[in-house]
Amino acid sequence: MIRLLIVSFTFPPYSGIGGRRWVKFSKYLNKNGVDCRVIAAKKDGLSDSQWNNDLQSEIPVLYEKMTYPTILMTRPDTVFQKIRYRLALIKVKSNYKNQNFYDYSIGFGKKILPLIKKEINNGVNNILVTVGPFHMAAEIIEVKKYFPHVNFIVDFRDPWSNNQTSFGFSGLNDESLKYEQDLEKFVLREYDTVFAVSEEMKNHFKHLLSAGHEKCVTLPNGFDPHDYNKIHVLEEDLKKTDKIIFSFSGTLYNKTEIVFTEFVQALDQIRVENIEIYNRLEFNFMGEIPSWFQEITHNHQIIRYSGIKKFNDAIVDSLNADYSMLFLTDDLKYSKSTKFYEAIALRKPIIVFSEPGPTTDFVEKNKIGFGIYKGTIKKRLLELISHELTFNKELDINEYSIENLTKKIIPYLKPN
């Protein structure tokens, strides 16, 4: 019997992409005979995760109230919310000087230590902590000195101290950044196994470790085949159109503004130079968008935003499209998000708006997509439009299914 405790700050029914990875893996680990249980943060509201259906009744989940102010995890709109936000920010800045006070797992690891000790005393001998946010990983590993026989695994869904996209790292002063870098190295040293969502991230962690780099393992994201069992039924609802449709689903990150602005400027020029081509195009966006999106796109009716959609509705929209779009920040040009693998599951060509990098290389090498490079977006977009691009049907997509990826986890778990 293998018994595994998963610590995931975000977990269904609470919304957030951070909960997807391990609600999916736990489902398939459970089917493979692993006794899973979960500790997650209890959040105010936000209980509308699109992965609620993946929660397994036989997997107990204990939700513990978070210590971080909820208001700092939101985008304040009203005057009252903005006042609350500023007061809460002053408090965490005071409490966590010279640390990343935007890491909302600060204090959560310490709070759940008694729960972790109880689970270990009840027979759990594998602890997996998935990050970011990151601080709880450092707080939780302190329990290892009392239970040296327990197998500790840390799973990185995001980069830590070299993160330029989220968790506030780009705004840290030198002293705070040094603290985060040291904390990251401490976690890498102390955990028995380090899972990383990409090969590039794994290599970064290996570089930080002076010894023990063999503990670093790549565990990518993937698609859940169960989510696509009814696609053949949904295809009956597909619309017929002569337009070339591009679809984006997910979170459009704030720091993609430069590449996105160039994309819109390319459409400005195409509209002037060739209105016939322009009128054949349609770009549909679903999910979370930054504040600048509407202002940049308001002059283009061919760019449409339909809000945050339920998973099945998003699938229908994606199936209606000719291409799936991905916009990457400069520091994440190797990223293969869950939406990347969902496009693979749908066998939709993936159009990557980015600097040239590992992701553009991957889609072009495997003939499943096309890179539209920053600095040459208009040229590359017109090149794509003039040549019909199809998904490589010979690619075996099964290796990217979560069901198969789960089998890579089990050898790193310690049996009782």
C-alpha positions in Angstrom: 0.0 0.0 0.0 1.3 3.5 -0.9 -0.2 6.3 1.1 0.3 9.9 -0.2 -0.6 13.2 1.3 -0.9 16.1 -1.2 -0.6 19.7 -0.1 -2.1 22.0 -2.7 -2.9 25.6 -1.7 -5.5 25.8 -4.4 -7.8 22.8 -4.8 -11.4 22.3 -6.0 -14.1 23.3 -5.3 -12.2 26.5 -5.0 -11.4 28.1 -8.4 -7.9 28.5 -9.8 -5.7 26.8 -12.3 -3.4 25.7 -9.4 -5.9 23.1 -8.4 -6.1 21.3 -11.7 -2.8 19.5 -11.8 -3.2 17.4 -8.7 -6.9 16.9 -8.6 -6.3 15.2 -12.0 -3.2 13.2 -10.9 -4.9 12.2 -7.6 -7.8 10.8 -9.5 -5.6 8.5 -11.6 -3.2 7.7 -8.7 -6.3 6.5 -6.8 -7.3 4.3 -9.8 -3.7 2.8 -9.6 -4.1 1.8 -5.9 -2.5 4.8 -4.3 -4.2 5.9 -1.1 -4.4 9.7 -1.6 -5.5 12.4 0.7 -5.3 16.2 0.4 -4.8 19.3 2.5 -5.8 22.6 0.8 -6.6 26.2 1.7 -10.2 27.1 2.5 -11.0 30.4 0.8 -13.8 32.8 1.1 -16.2 32.2 -1.9 -14.5 31.3 -5.1 -16.0 27.8 -5.0 -16.7 27.4 -8.7 -13.8 25.3 -9.9 -14.3 23.8 -13.4 -12.7 20.6 -12.1 -15.2 19.9 -9.4 -16.2 16.7 -11.3 -12.7 15.4 -10.8 -13.0 15.3 -7.0 -13.1 11.7 -5.9 -15.4 10.9 -3.0 -12.9 8.3 -1.7 -10.1 10.9 -1.5 -10.5 12.9 1.7 -9.8 16.6 1.4 -9.2 18.7 4.5 -9.6 22.4 3.9 -7.8 24.7 6.4 -8.5 28.4 6.6 -5.7 30.4 5.0 -3.7 32.9 6.9 -3.1 35.4 4.0 -5.6 38.2 3.5 -8.1 37.2 0.8 -8.4 40.8 -0.5 -4.8 40.6 -1.7 -5.7 37.7 -3.9 -8.2 39.8 -5.8 -8.3 42.8 -8.1 -10.0 45.6 -6.1 -12.7 47.5 -8.0 -14.6 49.7 -5.5 -13.2 52.4 -3.3 -13.9 50.3 -0.2 -12.1 47.3 -1.7 -9.1 49.5 -2.6 -8.8 50.8 0.9 -9.0 47.2 2.3 -6.4 46.2 -0.2 -4.0 48.9 0.9 -4.5 48.3 4.6 -3.9 44.6 4.1 -0.8 45.2 2.0 0.7 47.5 4.7 0.1 44.7 7.3 1.8 41.9 5.3 4.7 44.2 4.3 5.2 44.8 8.0 4.9 41.2 9.0 7.2 39.8 6.2 9.9 42.3 5.7 12.6 41.4 3.2 10.4 38.5 1.9 8.0 38.2 -1.0 4.9 39.4 0.8 2.9 38.6 -2.4 3.4 34.9 -1.7 0.0 34.0 -0.3 1.1 30.7 1.2 3.2 32.5 3.8 2.2 31.0 7.2 -0.1 28.3 5.7 2.6 25.6 6.0 3.2 26.3 9.6 -0.5 26.3 10.3 -1.1 22.9 8.9 2.0 21.2 10.5 -0.1 19.6 13.2 -2.4 18.1 10.5 0.6 16.8 8.6 2.1 15.2 11.7 -1.3 13.6 12.4 -1.4 12.1 8.9 2.1 10.8 9.3 1.2 9.2 12.6 -1.8 7.6 10.9 0.5 5.9 8.3 1.1 8.4 5.6 4.7 8.1 4.4 4.7 10.3 1.3 4.2 14.0 1.4 3.9 16.0 -1.9 3.8 19.8 -1.8 2.8 21.5 -5.1 3.9 25.1 -5.6 3.5 28.1 -6.3 2.8 29.8 -4.0 6.1 28.7 -2.6 6.7 29.6 1.1 4.6 26.7 2.4 7.1 24.3 0.9 9.9 25.7 3.1 7.6 25.7 6.2 6.4 22.2 5.7 9.8 20.6 5.2 10.7 21.5 8.8 8.7 18.5 9.9 11.2 16.2 8.2 13.6 16.3 11.1 11.0 14.6 13.3 10.0 12.0 10.6 13.2 11.2 8.6 11.6 8.0 7.2 9.0 10.0 5.3 9.4 10.6 1.6 9.1 14.3 0.8 8.4 15.5 -2.8 8.1 19.1 -4.0 6.3 19.8 -7.3 7.0 23.0 -9.2 4.2 24.2 -11.5 5.9 27.6 -11.8 9.4 29.0 -11.6 10.3 30.4 -8.2 12.9 33.2 -7.7 13.5 33.7 -11.4 9.7 34.2 -12.0 9.0 37.4 -14.0 5.3 36.8 -14.7 3.5 36.2 -11.4 3.7 36.2 -7.6 5.2 39.7 -7.5 8.8 38.6 -8.1 9.6 41.3 -10.7 9.0 44.0 -8.1 11.2 42.6 -5.3 14.2 44.6 -4.0 17.7 43.0 -3.9 17.4 41.9 -0.3 14.0 40.3 -0.7 15.1 38.5 -3.9 18.2 37.2 -2.1 15.9 35.8 0.6 13.7 34.0 -1.9 16.7 32.6 -3.8 18.2 31.2 -0.5 14.8 29.8 0.4 14.4 28.1 -3.0 17.8 26.5 -2.6 16.9 25.3 0.9 13.8 23.6 -0.4 15.7 22.0 -3.3 18.2 20.6 -0.9 15.8 19.3 1.7 13.2 17.5 -0.4 13.9 14.0 -1.5 12.4 14.4 -5.0 11.8 17.6 -7.1 9.2 17.5 -9.8 9.3 20.2 -12.4 6.7 20.9 -15.0 9.2 21.5 -17.8 12.6 20.3 -18.9 13.9 23.9 -18.8 12.7 24.3 -15.2 14.3 21.0 -14.2 17.6 22.0 -15.6 17.4 25.3 -13.7 16.9 23.5 -10.5 19.8 21.1 -11.3 22.0 24.1 -11.8 21.1 25.4 -8.3 21.9 22.1 -6.6 25.6 21.6 -6.0 24.9 18.0 -5.3 21.9 15.7 -5.6 20.8 17.0 -9.0 19.6 13.5 -9.9 16.6 14.1 -7.7 15.1 16.5 -10.2 12.5 15.0 -12.5 10.4 16.4 -15.3 6.6 15.9 -14.8 4.8 17.9 -17.5 1.2 18.9 -17.7 -1.1 17.0 -19.9 -4.7 16.5 -20.9 -7.3 14.3 -19.2 -8.7 11.8 -21.8 -11.9 11.6 -19.7 -12.7 15.2 -20.5 -12.9 14.5 -24.3 -15.1 11.3 -24.2 -18.1 13.3 -25.6 -16.3 15.3 -28.3 -17.9 13.3 -31.1 -21.3 14.4 -29.7 -20.2 18.1 -29.4 -19.0 18.1 -33.0 -22.5 17.9 -34.2 -23.0 21.5 -32.9 -20.1 22.9 -34.9 -20.9 25.9 -37.1 -19.9 26.2 -40.7 -18.1 29.3 -41.8 -15.6 30.5 -44.4 -13.6 32.5 -41.9 -10.2 31.6 -40.5 -10.9 31.3 -36.8 -8.3 31.6 -34.0 -9.2 30.6 -30.5 -7.6 31.5 -27.1 -8.8 30.0 -23.9 -7.2 30.5 -20.5 -5.4 33.4 -18.8 -3.8 36.1 -20.9 -1.0 37.3 -18.7 -0.4 40.9 -18.1 3.2 40.8 -19.3 2.2 39.6 -22.8 1.2 43.2 -23.5 4.2 43.9 -25.8 3.7 40.9 -28.0 -0.1 41.3 -28.0 0.2 45.0 -28.9 2.4 44.1 -31.9 -0.2 41.5 -32.9 -3.0 44.2 -32.9 -0.7 46.6 -34.8 -0.2 43.8 -37.4 -4.0 43.6 -37.8 -4.1 47.4 -38.2 -1.7 47.2 -41.1 -3.4 44.2 -42.7 -6.8 46.0 -42.6 -5.3 48.9 -44.5 -3.3 46.9 -47.0 -5.6 44.0 -47.7 -9.2 44.3 -46.4 -10.2 41.0 -48.0 -7.7 39.0 -45.9 -8.6 41.0 -42.8 -12.3 40.3 -43.2 -11.6 36.5 -43.4 -10.1 36.5 -39.9 -11.7 36.0 -36.5 -9.9 35.9 -33.1 -11.9 34.6 -30.2 -10.7 35.0 -26.6 -12.1 33.2 -23.5 -10.9 33.3 -19.9 -9.2 35.9 -17.8 -7.8 39.0 -19.5 -5.7 41.9 -18.3 -7.0 45.5 -17.9 -5.4 46.7 -21.1 -7.1 44.1 -23.4 -10.3 46.0 -24.2 -8.5 49.3 -24.8 -6.0 47.7 -27.2 -8.6 45.7 -29.2 -11.6 48.0 -29.2 -11.0 49.1 -32.9 -11.2 45.5 -34.1 -14.5 43.8 -34.4 -12.7 40.6 -35.5 -11.3 40.3 -32.0 -14.0 39.0 -29.7 -14.0 38.3 -26.0 -16.7 36.0 -24.6 -15.7 35.9 -20.9 -14.9 32.9 -18.7 -16.7 29.8 -20.0 -17.4 26.4 -18.6 -15.1 23.7 -19.9 -17.5 22.0 -22.3 -18.5 25.4 -23.8 -14.9 26.3 -24.2 -14.3 22.9 -26.0 -17.1 23.7 -28.5 -15.6 27.1 -29.2 -12.1 25.5 -29.6 -13.5 22.9 -32.0 -15.1 25.6 -34.1 -11.7 27.2 -34.6 -9.1 26.4 -37.1 -6.2 27.3 -34.7 -5.5 27.5 -31.0 -3.5 30.5 -29.8 -0.8 30.8 -27.1 0.7 34.1 -26.0 4.0 33.7 -24.0 6.0 36.1 -21.9 9.7 36.4 -22.7 10.7 34.5 -19.5 8.3 31.6 -20.2 9.0 30.9 -23.9 9.4 27.3 -22.9 5.9 27.1 -21.3 3.5 24.3 -22.2 0.4 25.1 -20.2 -2.6 22.9 -19.6 -4.3 24.8 -22.5 -1.4 23.7 -24.7 -2.1 20.1 -24.0 -5.8 20.6 -24.4 -5.1 21.9 -27.9 -3.1 18.7 -28.5 -6.1 16.6 -27.3 -8.3 18.4 -29.8 -5.7 18.1 -32.5 -5.8 21.8 -33.2 -2.7 23.5 -34.7 -1.1 25.6 -32.0 -0.1 29.2 -33.0 2.5 30.5 -30.5 3.0 34.3 -30.2 6.4 34.6 -28.6 10.1 35.0 -29.0 11.6 32.0 -30.7 12.2 29.4 -28.0 11.5 25.8 -26.9 7.8 25.9 -27.3 7.9 27.3 -30.9 10.6 24.8 -31.7 8.4 22.0 -30.3 5.3 22.8 -32.3 7.2 23.3 -35.5 9.4 20.2 -35.1 6.4 18.0 -34.4 4.4 19.7 -37.2 1.5 20.6 -34.8 1.8 24.4 -34.9 3.5 27.6 -36.0 5.6 30.2 -34.3 4.6 33.9 -34.8 7.7 35.6 -33.5 7.9 38.9 -31.7 9.3 41.5 -34.1 7.9 39.8 -37.2 4.3 39.1 -36.3 2.7 40.7 -39.4 5.0 38.8 -41.7 4.5 35.4 -39.9 0.8 35.9 -39.6 0.4 36.5 -43.4 2.6 33.5 -44.0 0.4 31.3 -41.9 -2.8 32.6 -43.6 -1.4 31.9 -47.1 -0.7 28.3 -46.2 -3.3 26.0 -44.7 -1.8 24.4 -41.6 -3.0 21.1 -40.3 -2.2 19.1 -37.1 0.2 16.2 -37.6 -2.0 13.1 -37.4 0.9 10.8 -37.0 1.9 12.3 -33.6 1.1 9.9 -30.8 -0.7 12.2 -28.3 -1.2 9.4 -25.7 2.1 10.2 -24.0 0.7 13.6 -23.1 -2.4 12.1 -21.3 -2.5 12.5 -17.5 -3.5 8.9 -17.3 -0.2 7.8 -18.7 1.8 10.6 -17.0 0.5 9.3 -13.6 2.5 6.1 -14.1 5.7 8.2 -14.0 4.8 9.4 -10.5 4.4 6.0 -8.8 8.1 4.9 -8.9 8.9 8.0 -6.8 6.4 7.1 -4.0 7.5 5.0 -1.1 5.4 1.9 -0.2 4.6 1.2 3.5 
